[in-house]
Structures are given as structure tokens and as C-alpha cells.
Amino acid sequence: MAKPAIYPEPPPEPRKDLQKAAPLTPEQVAKKVTDKRPSPVGQPTKVEITLRLVLPRPVLEGLSAKAIREGRNVEALVAEILSAAK
């Protein structure tokens, strides 16, 4: 049976390599998160993301009509709109 120590051991010094680094900017966080997302096959400069939108019917009908006139699908039209909003 071990005898209890009369003098407790001093607590270890905090490691310098674990000290908090400067906080990341929103742009740095966004880059890290985006880098983890998959790219479509053969398109390494693009990122694949799935969105679920709830739109009023007249809005979707308008987007669909525009996409049909342009010979595209709604997803491509929405991707273009979102890219332009940057």
C-alpha cells in the first residue's frame, strides 16, 4: 500500500504548442469547410452541394419558364443566380 505524499506534486506547466492561436476569419473558416466538400468528377474548381429550397409556386413557375426558354434546367439557372449574387 503506497503512502500518501506529504507534498502534492506541482501541476504541470501548460504546453506552449497548445496555446490558443489567433481566431480564424470567416473567410478562412469558409475555405476550410469548402475544401472538405467533394468536387464533381472532372471539375476540380467546383464544389458539389445539395440545397433544399421551399419556394412559392409562382416563383418556381417563373424560374421554370425562364429555364425552358433558355434551354436549361432550373438547377443551372439557380446556380447562375447564386453565382451572380456574390
C-alpha positions as CSV (number, residue, x, y, z in Angstrom):
1,M,0.0,0.0,0.0
2,A,1.5,3.3,-1.1
3,K,1.8,6.1,1.4
4,P,0.1,9.4,0.5
5,A,2.6,12.1,-0.4
6,I,3.1,14.8,2.1
7,Y,3.7,17.4,-0.5
8,P,1.5,17.1,-3.6
9,E,3.2,17.3,-7.0
10,P,3.0,20.8,-8.6
11,P,0.7,21.0,-11.6
12,P,2.4,20.6,-14.9
13,E,3.2,23.7,-16.9
14,P,0.8,24.4,-19.8
15,R,2.3,23.3,-23.1
16,K,3.2,26.2,-25.3
17,D,2.2,24.4,-28.5
18,L,-1.4,24.0,-27.3
19,Q,-2.0,27.7,-26.6
20,K,-4.8,29.3,-28.5
21,A,-3.9,30.6,-31.9
22,A,-5.4,33.8,-33.3
23,P,-9.1,33.3,-34.2
24,L,-9.8,32.4,-37.8
25,T,-11.6,34.9,-40.1
26,P,-15.0,33.9,-41.6
27,E,-13.2,33.6,-45.0
28,Q,-10.6,31.2,-43.5
29,V,-13.3,29.1,-41.9
30,A,-15.3,29.0,-45.2
31,K,-12.2,27.9,-47.1
32,K,-11.5,25.1,-44.7
33,V,-15.1,23.9,-44.9
34,T,-15.3,24.2,-48.6
35,D,-12.1,22.3,-49.1
36,K,-13.7,19.3,-47.4
37,R,-16.6,19.1,-49.8
38,P,-16.4,16.9,-52.9
39,S,-15.9,18.1,-56.4
40,P,-17.9,16.9,-59.4
41,V,-16.0,14.4,-61.5
42,G,-13.6,16.2,-63.8
43,Q,-14.4,19.7,-62.3
44,P,-11.8,20.3,-59.5
45,T,-12.5,24.0,-59.4
46,K,-16.2,23.4,-58.5
47,V,-17.8,22.1,-55.3
48,E,-20.9,19.9,-55.1
49,I,-23.6,21.0,-52.6
50,T,-27.2,19.9,-52.1
51,L,-29.8,22.5,-51.3
52,R,-33.4,22.1,-50.5
53,L,-35.5,25.2,-51.3
54,V,-39.1,25.9,-50.4
55,L,-40.4,28.4,-52.9
56,P,-43.8,29.9,-53.6
57,R,-45.3,28.1,-56.7
58,P,-45.4,31.3,-58.8
59,V,-41.6,31.8,-58.2
60,L,-40.8,28.3,-59.3
61,E,-43.1,28.6,-62.3
62,G,-41.3,31.8,-63.3
63,L,-37.8,30.1,-62.9
64,S,-39.0,27.1,-64.8
65,A,-40.4,29.2,-67.7
66,K,-37.1,31.1,-67.9
67,A,-35.1,27.9,-67.8
68,I,-37.3,26.4,-70.6
69,R,-36.9,29.5,-72.8
70,E,-33.1,29.3,-72.3
71,G,-33.0,25.5,-72.9
72,R,-31.5,24.8,-69.4
73,N,-32.7,23.2,-66.3
74,V,-33.8,25.0,-63.1
75,E,-30.8,23.9,-61.1
76,A,-28.4,25.5,-63.6
77,L,-30.4,28.7,-63.6
78,V,-30.4,28.9,-59.8
79,A,-26.6,28.2,-59.7
80,E,-26.1,31.1,-62.1
81,I,-28.3,33.4,-60.0
82,L,-26.4,32.4,-56.8
83,S,-23.0,32.9,-58.5
84,A,-24.1,36.4,-59.7
85,A,-25.1,37.3,-56.1
86,K,-21.5,37.0,-54.9
